[in-house]
């Protein structure tokens, strides 16, 4: 019977419902496979902060009890690439399995891929923002003037930021799976079948195609 130790995280102390949602998904999954939850730890801390006692405790308990570290979503771990790589090396050395419920085929290799893709997306986003601001200045737009930021612009800006965040996460997680399957020699058509089976959809809400899978894989190779 497989044993698990759960880690739950929210960014602020007022997001108790977020913790409960994570706990429910973890408990439902473990129950569905007939596993055992031997313990859990929760903490309220920013994903940007690498010094997290709760996650450290969870890893230590998994080492001690030879069990799987389970999380409801992969982004509960960290946003820091250096931290994620350190965690990957730590769990690999201790032979600890990490299971993320939003990525059924996630493993230690995926952790490194996820970290790399997340960092690349952050750098690309930063670069696009810098170029866009430079273009606005070149066209005579004075940044920061109230008349340049109407309510409509603010709403559209907030929607764009939210959508971009969703898109990045989808691409990062899908790419992690695609890379794993390509390294196993799977064809693009076979990977499409597996992505669909695991309920992965493209950023436009459609099923992946061989072409879209190939594009994500080639983008990964270019990084």
N, C-alpha and C positions, 0 to 999 in steps of 0.2 A: 504494500500500500504506500503510495507516494506521499511524502511529507513536505509541507510548505511552511515558510515563514513570510508573513506579509509586511509590506512597507507602504504606508499611505502618506501623502503630502499635499498640503495646500499652501498657497503663498501668504495668506494672512490668517489671523486668529479668528476672524469672523466668518470663515468659510466652512463651518461645521458640516453643512449639508454636502459639501464636496467630499469630505472625509467619509461620510456615511454612504455616499454613492459609490465610492471606491471600495469600501468594505463589502457592500452588497454584491457588487460584481465579482469580487474575489471569492466570497463565501459561496455564491451560487455556482461558480465554476468548479471549485473544489468538491462541492457536494455532487455535482453532475458526473464527476469521474471517480467518485468514491475515495477521494484523498483525505488527508488529515491536515488541519491547520494547527500547528503546534505553538504558534505565537504570532504576535503582530506588534508593530510599533507605528506610531503616527507622530507627525510634527508639522508645525506651521512655520515655513521658512521659504524664502525666495529661491527659485531655481538657479539664480545667479550666484548664490552663496555656496561655496564648496565645503565649508565647515559645518557639516550637519551630523549631529550626534545620533539622531534617529537612524539615519541610513547606515552609519558606521556600526551601530548596535545590531541592526538587521543582518548585515554582512557577517559580523562576528558570530551571531547565533546560527547562521547557515553553515559557517565553518565548523562550529562546535557540534552541531547536530546532523551534519551531512544532509541537509535538506535544500529544497529549491527556494530561491528568493522570488516571490511573486508580487507583481504590481499590476494595477488595473490599466495604466497607460504608460507608455515609454517615456513621455515627457515629465513624468513624476520624478525621474532620476536627477537630471541636471541639464542646464543649457551651456555649460562650460565644456569646451572640447578637451582641454587638458584634464579636467576632472573625469570625463567619460573614458578617456584612454587609460588613466590611472586605475579606474574601476575595472575596466576590461582586463588589464594585466593582473589585478588583484584576484578577481574571480577565476581567471584562467589558471593561475598558479595554484589556487586552492581547489580547483575542479568544481566550482560552484555553478550551478545552472541558474540562469535568470529567465523568468517567464513573464512576458508582457501580454496581457489579454487582448490588447488591440492589434497585436502582431503575432498571429498564431505560429509562424515559423521563425520567430526571433530566437537568436542564440548569441553566444559570446562574440562570434565574428560579426554579427549584425551590429553589435554595440559600437565597434570601431567604425563600421561603415556609416552608421547613423551620425556619429560624432563628426566624421569628415564632411558628410553632406550638410549637416547643420551649420558647420563653420563656413563652408563654401557659400551657402545661401545667405548667411549674415553678411559676409564680405561683399557678395554681389549686390545685396540690397543697399549697403552703405555706399558702394560705388555709384549705383544708379541714382541714389538721392543726391550725392555730391554733383554729379553731372547735370541733373535736372535743375538744381539750384543755380549752377553756373550758367545754364541756358536762360533761366529766368532773368538773371542779372544782366546778361548780354543783351536781352531784349528790352531792357529798361525798366523791369519790374522792381520796385523797391520792396524788398522782403520785410515783413513785419508791420507794414502799414495796415491799419484796420480795414480800409476800403478794399484791400486785396483779399480779404478773408470774410466773405459773406456767410450767412448761415447755411446756404446751399452748399458752398464750398466745404464748410466744416463737416456737414453730414456726409457728403460724397467722400471726403478724405477719410473719415472714420470708417465708412463702409469699405473703402479700398484697402485700408490697413487690415481690417478684420479678414477680408477675403484673401489677402496676400498671405496672412498667417496660416489660414486654412490650406491654401494651395501648397505652401512650402511643406507643411507637415505631411500632406498626402504624398507629395513627390518624394520626400525623404524616406518615408516608410515603404512605399512601393519600390523604390530603388534598392533598398536594403534586401528585399525579398528577391528582386530580379537578379541582383548580383549573386546571391546564394545559388539560385537555380541555374544561372549561366555557368557558374563554376562547376556545377554537377553535370554539365553538358546538355541541359534541357534546351529545346528549340524555343523560339519566341512564341510560336503557337501554343506549345505546351505550357509555357509560363502564363500566357493569357488565360488558359483554362484554370490554372491554379489560383491566379489572382481573383478570378471571378468566383471560384469556389469559396475563397476566404473573404468574400464580400468587399473586395477592393474596387473602388470606382475612380475614374479620372477626376481631375479638378473641375470638369464641366458636368460631373454627375453621370457620365456615361461609362459603359464598360470599356476596359482597356482593349486595344487592338495590337496586332503584331508590330505595327509601325510605331505606335506610341511607346510600347515596351522597348523597342530597339532604340528610340530616341533617348529615353531615360538611361539606358545602359551605356550608350555612347557618351552621354553627358558625364556620366560617372567616370568613364575612362579618361576624359579630357581633364578632370580635376587634378 
